[in-house]
Amino acid sequence: MRNKVLLGLALASAVVIAVGGVGWTQSRTVKLDEIVVQYPEGYARVLAADIALLLGDATLREGVMGPLGAARHPLNGIRQAIELFRLDPQRLPWVAHGAGPNLSSFSIIDGAPFPQVFGALQGLKAAVGAPNSPYKHWEMVEMDGIPVIFTGGVFGPIPIEWAYIPLATRLWFGTEVGLGGPANVARLKASAEHVVKRLTGRLGVFDEFVAAYATRGGSVAFVRRTDATKDKPVEQNEETMSYAVFFEGATARVRFEIRFVSEGAAQAALSNLIAGKSSYLAQDLYRAELVSRAINGRVIDFEVRTDLRGVVGLLILTMPS
């Protein structure tokens, strides 16, 4: 009986979030603008991807997802969740990962059916206390009528905690990893409440919709509100960055749109770009060749070409673990 009630709650919550965006039925390109509005205010960066392509194409599975797995990148964490819940990646329209200051990172798997996900979560509950099981606890609470499940334990030497929010056809999950100490459970619970407030319409959205719209498309897309003290690659006085990745076999085109605090700052960044001195072309594992560029006031648009190693480097730089 309780499972039927929870299913009804999840169906109701899915109606609420449908106002913020729609699922894909006709296109596999990443409509980043429709995805970022799922995230509440306070989140500062969102990465979205066509996981069906990344896992279904042998070249991309080996050249992109393989290295991201070795780097423990958030996209690999999503891949692990897909495996945990035995989801078919070819049936998943998109996945996303968001992060923000003083908030736990939260991922979304679109197309994840509630009965299958909730059944697997019940299996995790059964694992608590089993011999040699790393899972130490499992609790379910309701936040504004939406079931939220908290579970975790010690995996090898590392404490990890998760919050799962299963909806009718979408799964949210947040993660906290304890490095040198316990995982931050209080932040995880507060972040889950933050997400639920967005799902129920009681909190505003991630506020870089325009930047996200500018680079909708591609197979991977990213947007951030820039923190120059932490973000890479970055040029002086950058305000926002968004980009979309278009794979072409073992190479890729990346289309950027970057907004600066002033027209002068944008012009200076463009000059560095043309001179080949920009961090947008080379930093750490990321290397790219400028293909085209344009400027419109405080905004520069440009396109680069890189290989799969460059794509991996860009993803690690802009959405680190």
C-alpha positions in Angstrom: 0.0 0.0 0.0 2.8 2.4 0.9 4.5 1.8 -2.4 1.3 2.8 -4.2 1.1 6.0 -2.2 4.8 6.8 -3.0 4.2 6.1 -6.7 1.3 8.5 -6.6 3.4 11.2 -4.9 6.1 10.7 -7.5 3.6 11.0 -10.4 2.3 14.2 -8.8 5.7 15.7 -8.4 6.6 14.9 -12.0 3.6 17.1 -13.1 5.1 19.9 -11.1 8.6 19.7 -12.7 7.1 19.4 -16.1 6.4 23.1 -16.0 10.1 23.8 -15.8 11.1 21.7 -18.9 10.0 18.9 -21.2 11.6 15.6 -22.0 13.0 14.8 -25.4 11.1 12.8 -27.9 12.4 14.0 -31.2 16.0 15.1 -30.7 19.1 13.7 -29.0 20.8 17.1 -28.9 21.3 18.6 -25.5 18.7 21.4 -24.9 20.7 22.9 -22.1 18.2 25.8 -21.5 15.4 23.3 -20.7 17.7 21.4 -18.3 19.2 24.2 -16.3 15.8 25.4 -15.1 15.4 22.1 -13.3 18.1 23.2 -10.9 17.3 25.7 -8.1 19.0 29.0 -7.5 22.3 28.6 -5.7 23.7 26.1 -8.2 26.4 27.8 -10.3 27.3 25.2 -13.0 25.4 22.5 -14.9 26.8 19.9 -17.3 24.4 17.9 -19.5 25.0 15.0 -21.9 23.5 12.6 -24.3 24.6 9.5 -22.3 23.2 7.2 -24.8 25.7 8.4 -27.4 28.6 8.5 -25.0 28.0 4.9 -23.9 26.7 3.5 -27.2 29.4 4.8 -29.5 32.5 2.6 -29.2 34.9 5.5 -30.0 33.3 7.8 -27.4 32.9 5.1 -24.8 36.7 4.4 -25.0 38.0 7.9 -25.8 35.7 9.9 -23.5 34.0 7.8 -20.8 37.0 5.6 -20.2 39.3 8.5 -19.2 36.5 10.2 -17.3 36.1 7.0 -15.3 39.8 7.0 -14.4 39.4 10.6 -13.3 36.3 9.8 -11.2 34.4 12.6 -13.1 30.7 13.2 -12.3 29.7 11.8 -15.7 31.3 8.5 -14.6 29.3 8.7 -11.3 26.1 9.0 -13.4 27.3 6.0 -15.5 27.7 4.0 -12.2 24.2 5.0 -11.1 22.8 3.8 -14.4 24.5 0.5 -13.8 23.3 0.3 -10.2 19.7 0.8 -11.2 20.0 -1.4 -14.3 18.8 1.3 -16.6 19.2 1.0 -20.4 21.2 4.1 -21.4 19.7 4.0 -24.9 16.4 4.8 -23.3 17.6 7.8 -21.4 17.0 11.2 -23.1 19.7 13.1 -21.1 21.6 13.2 -17.9 22.9 16.3 -16.0 25.1 17.2 -13.1 25.0 20.5 -11.1 27.2 22.0 -8.4 27.2 25.2 -6.4 28.9 26.8 -3.4 27.9 25.3 -0.1 25.6 22.8 -1.9 26.0 19.1 -2.5 26.4 18.1 -6.1 23.2 16.7 -7.6 22.8 14.7 -10.8 19.7 14.0 -12.8 18.9 10.9 -14.9 16.0 11.7 -17.2 13.9 8.7 -18.3 14.5 6.6 -15.1 11.2 4.9 -14.3 10.0 5.1 -10.7 9.1 1.5 -10.2 12.5 0.2 -11.3 14.4 2.8 -9.4 12.4 2.4 -6.2 12.7 -1.3 -6.3 16.5 -1.1 -6.6 16.5 1.4 -3.7 14.6 -1.2 -1.6 17.4 -3.6 -2.5 19.9 -1.2 -1.0 17.8 -1.1 2.1 18.1 -4.9 2.3 21.9 -4.6 2.0 22.2 -2.5 5.2 23.7 -4.8 7.9 24.3 -7.7 5.6 27.7 -9.4 6.0 30.5 -7.4 4.3 28.1 -4.8 3.0 29.5 -1.3 2.9 26.0 0.2 3.4 25.5 1.3 7.0 22.1 3.0 7.0 18.9 3.6 4.9 16.2 6.1 5.7 13.3 7.5 3.8 11.7 10.8 4.6 9.0 12.9 2.8 9.8 16.5 1.9 6.7 18.3 0.6 5.1 15.0 -0.3 8.1 13.8 -2.3 10.0 10.7 -1.0 13.7 11.3 -0.4 16.0 8.3 0.5 19.3 8.8 2.4 21.8 6.0 2.4 25.5 5.4 2.5 28.4 3.8 4.3 32.1 3.2 3.9 33.4 2.0 0.5 36.9 0.9 0.9 38.4 3.6 3.2 36.0 6.3 1.9 32.8 7.4 3.5 30.1 8.2 0.9 26.5 9.4 1.4 23.7 9.7 -1.1 20.3 11.3 -1.3 17.9 9.8 -3.9 14.8 11.6 -5.1 12.9 9.2 -7.4 10.2 10.8 -9.6 7.9 9.2 -12.1 10.4 9.3 -15.0 13.4 11.1 -13.5 15.9 10.4 -10.8 17.8 13.0 -8.8 20.7 12.0 -6.6 23.1 14.0 -4.5 26.5 12.8 -3.2 28.8 13.7 -0.4 32.3 12.1 -0.2 34.3 12.2 3.0 37.9 12.9 2.3 39.9 12.6 5.5 36.8 12.6 7.6 33.0 11.8 7.6 30.9 12.9 4.6 28.9 16.1 5.2 25.4 14.7 5.9 24.0 18.0 7.0 24.9 19.7 3.7 23.4 16.7 1.8 20.1 17.0 3.6 20.0 20.7 3.3 20.7 20.4 -0.5 18.0 17.8 -0.9 15.5 20.2 0.7 16.8 22.9 -1.7 16.1 20.7 -4.7 12.7 19.7 -3.5 11.8 23.3 -3.0 12.6 23.8 -6.7 10.6 20.7 -7.7 7.5 22.1 -5.9 7.9 25.6 -7.3 8.9 27.2 -4.0 12.3 28.3 -5.1 13.7 30.0 -8.2 15.8 28.5 -10.9 19.5 28.5 -11.9 19.6 32.0 -13.4 21.8 31.6 -16.5 19.1 30.5 -18.8 20.1 33.0 -21.6 23.7 31.7 -21.6 22.5 28.1 -21.6 20.1 28.9 -24.6 23.0 30.3 -26.6 24.8 27.0 -26.7 21.8 24.6 -26.8 22.6 21.6 -29.0 25.5 19.2 -29.3 26.0 16.0 -27.4 27.5 17.6 -24.3 26.7 21.1 -23.1 27.8 23.2 -20.1 27.1 26.5 -18.4 28.5 28.2 -15.4 28.4 31.5 -13.5 32.1 32.1 -13.3 34.1 32.3 -10.1 37.4 33.6 -11.3 39.2 32.4 -8.1 38.3 28.7 -8.8 37.2 28.2 -12.4 39.3 27.0 -15.3 39.9 27.9 -18.1 39.1 31.5 -17.5 40.1 35.0 -18.7 40.1 38.2 -16.7 36.7 39.6 -15.9 34.7 36.6 -17.2 31.1 36.6 -16.0 29.6 33.4 -17.5 30.7 30.6 -19.8 28.7 28.1 -21.8 29.7 25.6 -24.5 28.4 22.8 -26.6 30.4 19.8 -27.9 29.7 18.3 -31.3 31.5 15.0 -31.9 32.8 14.2 -35.3 34.4 10.7 -35.0 37.6 11.0 -33.0 37.5 14.8 -33.2 35.1 17.4 -31.9 33.9 21.0 -32.5 33.2 23.1 -29.4 31.1 26.2 -29.6 31.6 28.7 -26.8 29.7 31.8 -25.7 31.4 33.8 -23.0 30.1 37.0 -21.3 32.4 39.5 -19.7 31.8 42.3 -17.2 32.5 45.0 -19.8 33.0 45.4 -23.6 36.7 46.2 -22.9 37.2 42.9 -21.1 35.5 41.0 -23.9 37.8 42.7 -26.5 40.9 41.9 -24.4 39.9 38.3 -24.2 39.2 38.2 -27.9 42.7 39.6 -28.6 44.3 36.9 -26.5 42.2 34.3 -28.4 43.3 35.5 -31.8 46.9 35.7 -30.7 46.8 32.1 -29.4 47.5 33.2 -25.8 44.1 32.3 -24.4 43.4 29.7 -21.7 40.3 28.9 -23.8 42.7 27.2 -26.3 45.2 25.5 -24.0 45.3 24.5 -20.4 46.3 21.2 -18.7 44.9 18.3 -20.8 42.9 20.7 -22.9 44.2 21.7 -26.3 42.2 23.3 -29.1 42.6 25.2 -32.4 40.5 28.3 -33.1 38.2 27.9 -36.0 36.0 31.1 -35.9 35.2 34.0 -33.6 32.8 37.0 -33.3 32.1 39.6 -30.7 28.9 41.4 -29.7 29.3 43.9 -26.9 30.3 42.0 -23.8 29.9 38.6 -25.4 32.4 36.7 -27.5 31.3 33.6 -29.6 33.9 31.3 -31.0 34.4 27.8 -32.1 37.4 25.5 -31.7 38.4 22.1 -32.9 40.0 19.5 -30.6 40.4 15.7 -30.2 38.8 13.5 -27.7 41.6 14.0 -25.2 40.9 17.7 -25.5 37.2 17.1 -24.8 38.1 15.1 -21.7 40.5 17.8 -20.5 37.8 20.5 -21.0 35.2 18.4 -19.1 37.6 17.9 -16.2 38.5 21.6 -16.1 35.0 22.9 -16.2 33.2 20.3 -14.0 35.8 18.8 -11.7 35.1 15.9 -9.4 
